[in-house]
Amino acid sequence: MLQEIKKNIYFLNAVDWNRRLFDSLIPLPDGTSYNAYLIKGSEKTVLIDTADPSFEDSLMEQLKEVKKLDYIISLHTEQDHSGLIPHVLQKYPEAKVIASPKAKDFLMELLFVSEDKIITVADNEELQLGDKTLQFIHFPWVHWPETMLAYLKEDKIMFTCDFLGSHLATADMFLKDECQGYESAKRYFAEIMMPFRTIIKKNMPKLESFDIQIVAPSHGPMYNRPEFIIDAYKDWVSDNVKNEVVIPYISMHGSVEKMVQYLVQALKQRGVKVSIFDLTAADIGKLAINLVDAATIIVGTPTFSAEAHPLVSYAVKLVNALRPKTKFASVIASYAWGGKAIDSIVEMLPNLKVELLPTVLAKGAPKDADFKALDQLADAIALKHKDL
Ligand code: FEO
């Protein structure tokens, strides 16, 4: 049975309670959902997005009682939302797919939707459904170049697809626990949206001309307090950083562990908040969340075959791809016979616009001079953070 949001507007959700990995990379501790929306206007009926192909049965069951469909709107063509468009078209052969001009190629290349089935819409173009009107807002790079939002004017609902969404499996239509929702949405932002922070910041003012009562994303619950998620995004995409240090590290024989623990205490004494992530067991999503606000990242690595440890290299490569707004960086390392670990880490961070603070390289186990260097690094960090 269809779940009604408002009269003739329905929430078609596929809850993926047990999914634990997205893009074969991103941890999903709380599962996810793929939301589609059905709008029955007095003249036309539209479906906004579909669901992940693994939820074909679920979506088709929810559409069982829908006799006629005029349009499928594809806000974003990644397959977790578009993957069932061919199946829906099979059920409703008269339906057309509405998408942004950039999405047209993707629909044809990824899903073999035929060109004559696709109608492209310009930025701000409207679609009349009879007693309801949809307005399309091009909103590129959240997180693909073709994405658009759709605003249902009469009901003041903004459909945002991935943008403002969260990987959170829940049976609720609307977010109930804002603490949990904040964490899930921040994780989603950190893992998916953060690399596009600058362009999102540029496009965010577009939302201000709309009176939004409901934000309806395609992952996670809807928001009936839109300012909760919009204000959170404004903060995350801003250039503001906090008095926080994030330390991802590996220790093979305890030297780096000692250096990290010493630095944690030194920073704490100087009033700096620190989060450390042992990369043998860390949730990389949690690391990403902490990088949304942190002013400084310190990478800790032992030397493995004359270079940084491979697990550290992997994490640093990921950090570089996520492009956090972090302003300062350093590396603390130990070595026995080959001292190139620090250079190899610094070379892996070209995307970060960071000021490199003094690095610390211990030969073997850390000694008094190394601890003194760590104190000096803590001093430098505290001084830089004073001006934030
Ligand atoms: Fe949820 Fe970018 O797909």
Residues whose N, C-alpha, C, O or C-beta is under 5 A from the ligand:
A	BS01	FEO	E78 D80 D162
